[in-house]
C-alpha cells in the first residue's frame, strides 16, 4: 500500500461498526436457543421487534416487505442479519431489507444474495431501492422472491 492510500483509508463508519456488532450478537443469540422451532419463533419475534424500532417510513415499508416475503415464500425463515430483517433458506440468507436510516441513505433497499435464483444472462439486479411499497411494488417483490427460491 502506498503512503497516499494509507492516508486516505478512514476505516469503517460508525453505522458499519454497529452492524458488525449486531451480527456478532445475532450469532451468540442463535447458539443459545434450544429447539429448531424455538429458534424459528424467536428469530421471527426479533425481526418484528427490529422492524418496530424503525422510523415511520422505513417501518411501514419493512412491515409490508415482511408480509409479502413470508406470504410469497413461506420456505424462507425470517432472521436478523447485521441488524436487518433477512430471510433465509436452509440457514443461508436469500434476501434482506435495509432501512434508509441504518446507513443514512436516501432510500431503503431490498437486497438479494447469491443464493437467490435471479440469474438472467451475465448480469442482473441483486438490490432494489425502495421509497414506497405500493401494490405494484408488492407484486414485483412477490415475483422476485418466488423466483429467488424456485
C-alpha positions as CSV (number, residue, x, y, z in Angstrom):
1,X,0.0,0.0,0.0
2,X,1.4,3.4,-0.9
3,X,1.7,6.2,1.5
4,X,-1.1,8.0,-0.3
5,X,-3.5,5.1,0.0
6,X,-2.8,4.6,3.7
7,X,-3.6,8.3,4.4
8,X,-7.0,8.1,2.7
9,X,-8.4,5.0,4.4
10,X,-10.8,6.1,7.0
11,X,-11.9,2.7,8.3
12,X,-15.4,1.6,9.0
13,X,-18.2,4.1,9.6
14,X,-20.0,4.1,13.0
15,X,-23.0,2.5,11.2
16,X,-20.9,-0.2,9.7
17,X,-19.3,-1.0,13.1
18,X,-22.8,-1.1,14.7
19,X,-23.9,-3.5,12.0
20,X,-20.9,-5.8,12.7
21,X,-21.7,-5.7,16.5
22,X,-25.3,-6.6,15.7
23,X,-24.2,-9.6,13.6
24,X,-21.9,-10.8,16.4
25,X,-24.7,-10.6,18.9
26,X,-27.1,-12.4,16.5
27,X,-24.7,-15.3,16.3
28,X,-24.4,-15.6,20.1
29,X,-28.2,-15.5,20.5
30,X,-28.7,-18.2,17.9
31,X,-26.3,-20.5,19.7
32,X,-28.3,-20.2,23.0
33,X,-31.6,-21.3,21.6
34,X,-32.7,-24.9,22.2
35,X,-35.0,-26.4,19.7
36,X,-35.4,-25.6,16.0
37,X,-39.0,-24.5,16.5
38,X,-37.9,-22.2,19.4
39,X,-35.1,-20.8,17.1
40,X,-37.6,-20.0,14.3
41,X,-40.2,-18.4,16.5
42,X,-37.7,-16.3,18.4
43,X,-35.9,-15.3,15.2
44,X,-39.2,-14.0,13.8
45,X,-40.0,-12.1,17.0
46,X,-36.6,-10.5,16.8
47,X,-37.2,-9.5,13.2
48,X,-40.6,-8.0,14.1
49,X,-39.1,-6.2,17.0
50,X,-36.4,-4.7,14.8
51,X,-39.0,-3.6,12.3
52,X,-41.0,-2.0,15.1
53,X,-37.9,0.1,16.1
54,X,-37.6,1.7,12.7
55,X,-38.7,5.2,12.0
56,X,-42.1,5.6,10.4
57,X,-41.4,5.4,6.6
58,X,-38.9,2.6,7.0
59,X,-41.1,0.7,9.4
60,X,-44.1,0.9,7.1
61,X,-42.1,-0.4,4.2
62,X,-40.4,-3.1,6.2
63,X,-43.8,-4.4,7.6
64,X,-45.2,-4.6,4.1
65,X,-42.0,-6.3,2.7
66,X,-42.0,-8.8,5.6
67,X,-45.7,-9.6,4.9
68,X,-45.1,-10.1,1.2
69,X,-42.0,-12.2,1.6
70,X,-43.5,-14.5,4.3
71,X,-46.7,-15.0,2.2
72,X,-44.9,-15.4,-1.1
73,X,-42.1,-17.7,0.1
74,X,-43.1,-19.5,3.3
75,X,-39.9,-21.6,3.0
76,X,-37.9,-18.6,3.9
77,X,-37.2,-18.2,7.6
78,X,-37.1,-14.6,8.9
79,X,-33.9,-13.8,10.9
80,X,-31.8,-10.8,11.8
81,X,-28.7,-10.3,9.7
82,X,-26.3,-7.4,10.6
83,X,-29.2,-5.9,12.5
84,X,-31.5,-6.1,9.4
85,X,-34.6,-8.2,8.7
86,X,-33.5,-11.0,6.4
87,X,-34.9,-14.2,5.1
88,X,-33.0,-17.5,4.8
89,X,-33.4,-20.8,3.2
90,X,-31.6,-23.7,4.9
91,X,-29.8,-21.2,7.1
92,X,-28.4,-19.1,4.1
93,X,-29.6,-15.6,3.5
94,X,-31.6,-15.2,0.3
95,X,-32.8,-11.6,0.7
96,X,-32.8,-8.8,3.2
97,X,-34.4,-5.4,3.9
98,X,-32.1,-2.5,4.8
99,X,-33.7,0.7,6.1
100,X,-32.6,4.1,4.8
101,X,-32.0,5.1,8.4
102,X,-29.5,2.3,9.1
103,X,-26.7,3.7,6.8
104,X,-28.2,7.2,6.4
105,X,-29.1,6.6,2.8
106,X,-31.9,8.3,0.8
107,X,-33.8,5.1,0.2
108,X,-34.4,1.7,1.8
109,X,-33.0,-1.4,0.0
110,X,-34.3,-4.9,-0.8
111,X,-31.2,-6.9,-1.5
112,X,-30.7,-10.5,-2.7
113,X,-27.7,-12.7,-2.0
114,X,-26.0,-15.1,-4.4
115,X,-28.3,-17.8,-3.0
116,X,-31.3,-16.1,-4.8
117,X,-32.0,-17.7,-8.2
118,X,-32.5,-14.4,-10.1
119,X,-29.9,-15.1,-12.7
120,X,-30.6,-13.7,-16.2
121,X,-27.8,-13.9,-18.6
122,X,-24.4,-12.5,-17.5
123,X,-25.8,-9.5,-15.4
124,X,-28.9,-9.0,-13.3
125,X,-30.1,-6.8,-10.5
126,X,-29.4,-8.0,-7.0
127,X,-30.6,-4.9,-5.0
128,X,-33.6,-2.6,-5.4
129,X,-34.1,0.9,-4.0
130,X,-37.4,1.4,-2.2
131,X,-39.0,4.7,-1.4
132,X,-42.6,3.4,-1.1
133,X,-44.2,0.0,-1.1
134,X,-47.3,0.2,-3.3
135,X,-49.5,-2.6,-4.6
136,X,-47.4,-2.7,-7.8
137,X,-44.2,-2.9,-5.8
138,X,-45.6,-5.7,-3.6
139,X,-46.4,-7.7,-6.7
140,X,-42.8,-7.2,-8.0
141,X,-41.4,-8.2,-4.7
142,X,-43.6,-11.3,-4.6
143,X,-42.5,-12.3,-8.1
144,X,-38.8,-11.8,-7.2
145,X,-39.0,-13.7,-4.0
146,X,-40.8,-16.6,-5.7
147,X,-38.2,-16.7,-8.4
148,X,-35.4,-16.4,-5.8
149,X,-36.5,-19.7,-4.1
150,X,-37.6,-21.6,-7.3
